[in-house]
Amino acid sequence: MENYFNRIVELFVKSDVSPSLQADFYRWLADEKFSRKKEEALYNLWEKMTENRDTESDTSVDTWRSLAKVNKRIRESQGNAHRKLLRFWQISAACLIIAFISTLYFTHTTKREAADLIEQYVPIAGMGHLTLPDGTEVQMNSTATLLYPEQFSGKNRSVYLIGEANFKVARNEKMPFIVKSNDFQVTALGTEFNLRAYPGDSTLSATLLSGSVEVKFNNLTSAQILKPNEQLTYNIFTKTESIHHPDISEVTAWQRGELIFKSTSLGEIITVLERRYPYSFVYALSSLKEDKYTFRFKENTSLTEVMDIIVRVSGSIKYRIEDDKCYITSI
Amino acid sequence: MRTESDKTRFEEIFIQYFSKVRSFAAILLKSEQEAEDVAQDIFVKLWEEPELWEGSLAKNYLYTMVKNSILNRIKRKNIESNYINHQINLQSSDELAEFEDPLNEMYREELHLLLKVALEQMPDKRREVFEMSRFHHLSNQEIAEKLDLSVRTVEQHIYLVLKDLKKLILIAIFLMKF
């Protein structure tokens, strides 16, 4: 049955509305008066939304990405069943900062016990370089987070990475250097490698530049030793790995500030741009075609230049930048 | 601990319903990011309740969950937006008396909100003319001068708005009677 309630809800969801109307609508919807009729209208709206009956073929990258995030959160909450605190990595990272500050406080007054963890975070559009206490050089890409102890002790040197970084590991045969991330673990003695493990990306990859490393993946049940110039890519959805021989200058392009995309879909390109530039991107993934593109941008290319070229090449989208937002729409 | 077949079943439900849950939240909250958060939270909870994974149970559970979390978020926004006035404000509602439905005095608030939503969906120029006429009480002549239009055009704009609004409300009123 159609009525005022359905009409209001239908018109509200149909398009963009002014903030004042949105506020009016919200107050109306949350108001107890006629709440049953309002709920009916919501239910009718719900019934009209389509379901994804045909699995696989119809499923968007977005949905797979969300599935990966949900699975990750489920795994994390299981891994810490007795301590439900660690639900997102953001929260866990925040907890580590708190833990770090409080341990700092205590270690200043009492004797040092376990090693203190230090968190290094590179903001959007940034890049960071640091030297670890053992002399290992780390170059970090935008939005990457690295957790490492103030002093390495014990049998190995372990650090935790979220995002992408390049490691030039200081040689120490007695203490292997281990980088842990989401689903990946790379063990090295003295070597240089690049690890890319951004939360939300469908694939993780480790590329060896020199020396030798062992990569463990799939909940650490599989392992693979890499030779120089080899890249191991692991798809967290299909749980399959593959070895490539990429152009090393492309793998390390980000360190020089270059942007390289090789047969990459617009959705994936935007994901990378979101890390590189301090703009939030507003777009509907469903409106982007799955076509693959190859682009190469020099260092310090502005977002406008990048977008101008992408728009011209793809021919299927347009964009506009307002304040710190970049709106992308299909034509 | 769950088995592999649990995982597969969960993924099937996820693929079937996730975008429905997310889109439902997105069009109401008008924010893709919030919608994504809401939808992810709900599916993380669903994982904890395997007895709800069967057929229509899953769907009903998801609806209840998404509706409640949207309403909770909206209530929080209402508190934050710090509105003192709880009435739907159509600048001067008396001016819209021409739309009042005497039989539906009880749905006054709904009627006003409906008019407001409908007005927003009209072309900018047409809405501007209408608001100047009905809310700011300008004469057609004054509006025509201000907007550099002919009086004839102004009249036409107002006529079209009235026609659209009346049609919309008539349909809603008509159907409400059943």
Boltz contact constraints between the chains, C-beta under 6 A:
constraints:
  - contact:
      token1: [A, 2]
      token2: [B, 175]
      max_distance: 6.0
  - contact:
      token1: [A, 3]
      token2: [B, 175]
      max_distance: 6.0
  - contact:
      token1: [A, 3]
      token2: [B, 176]
      max_distance: 6.0
  - contact:
      token1: [A, 4]
      token2: [B, 107]
      max_distance: 6.0
  - contact:
      token1: [A, 4]
      token2: [B, 110]
      max_distance: 6.0
  - contact:
      token1: [A, 4]
      token2: [B, 114]
      max_distance: 6.0
  - contact:
      token1: [A, 4]
      token2: [B, 172]
      max_distance: 6.0
  - contact:
      token1: [A, 7]
      token2: [B, 114]
      max_distance: 6.0
  - contact:
      token1: [A, 7]
      token2: [B, 172]
      max_distance: 6.0
  - contact:
      token1: [A, 8]
      token2: [B, 113]
      max_distance: 6.0
  - contact:
      token1: [A, 8]
      token2: [B, 114]
      max_distance: 6.0
  - contact:
      token1: [A, 8]
      token2: [B, 117]
      max_distance: 6.0
  - contact:
      token1: [A, 11]
      token2: [B, 117]
      max_distance: 6.0
  - contact:
      token1: [A, 12]
      token2: [B, 117]
      max_distance: 6.0
  - contact:
      token1: [A, 13]
      token2: [B, 27]
      max_distance: 6.0
  - contact:
      token1: [A, 17]
      token2: [B, 120]
      max_distance: 6.0
  - contact:
      token1: [A, 21]
      token2: [B, 116]
      max_distance: 6.0
  - contact:
      token1: [A, 21]
      token2: [B, 120]
      max_distance: 6.0
  - contact:
      token1: [A, 23]
      token2: [B, 81]
      max_distance: 6.0
  - contact:
      token1: [A, 24]
      token2: [B, 88]
      max_distance: 6.0
  - contact:
      token1: [A, 26]
      token2: [B, 74]
      max_distance: 6.0
  - contact:
      token1: [A, 26]
      token2: [B, 77]
      max_distance: 6.0
  - contact:
      token1: [A, 26]
      token2: [B, 78]
      max_distance: 6.0
  - contact:
      token1: [A, 27]
      token2: [B, 78]
      max_distance: 6.0
  - contact:
      token1: [A, 28]
      token2: [B, 113]
      max_distance: 6.0
  - contact:
      token1: [A, 30]
      token2: [B, 74]
      max_distance: 6.0
  - contact:
      token1: [A, 30]
      token2: [B, 75]
      max_distance: 6.0
  - contact:
      token1: [A, 30]
      token2: [B, 78]
      max_distance: 6.0
  - contact:
      token1: [A, 42]
      token2: [B, 67]
      max_distance: 6.0
  - contact:
      token1: [A, 46]
      token2: [B, 24]
      max_distance: 6.0
  - contact:
      token1: [A, 46]
      token2: [B, 63]
      max_distance: 6.0
  - contact:
      token1: [A, 49]
      token2: [B, 20]
      max_distance: 6.0
  - contact:
      token1: [A, 49]
      token2: [B, 23]
      max_distance: 6.0
  - contact:
      token1: [A, 49]
      token2: [B, 24]
      max_distance: 6.0
  - contact:
      token1: [A, 51]
      token2: [B, 16]
      max_distance: 6.0
  - contact:
      token1: [A, 51]
      token2: [B, 20]
      max_distance: 6.0
  - contact:
      token1: [A, 52]
      token2: [B, 15]
      max_distance: 6.0
  - contact:
      token1: [A, 52]
      token2: [B, 16]
      max_distance: 6.0
  - contact:
      token1: [A, 52]
      token2: [B, 19]
      max_distance: 6.0
  - contact:
      token1: [A, 55]
      token2: [B, 15]
      max_distance: 6.0
  - contact:
      token1: [A, 59]
      token2: [B, 15]
      max_distance: 6.0
  - contact:
      token1: [A, 63]
      token2: [B, 18]
      max_distance: 6.0
  - contact:
      token1: [A, 63]
      token2: [B, 19]
      max_distance: 6.0
  - contact:
      token1: [A, 66]
      token2: [B, 18]
      max_distance: 6.0
  - contact:
      token1: [A, 67]
      token2: [B, 14]
      max_distance: 6.0
  - contact:
      token1: [A, 70]
      token2: [B, 40]
      max_distance: 6.0
  - contact:
      token1: [A, 70]
      token2: [B, 43]
      max_distance: 6.0
  - contact:
      token1: [A, 70]
      token2: [B, 44]
      max_distance: 6.0
  - contact:
      token1: [A, 73]
      token2: [B, 44]
      max_distance: 6.0
  - contact:
      token1: [A, 74]
      token2: [B, 47]
      max_distance: 6.0
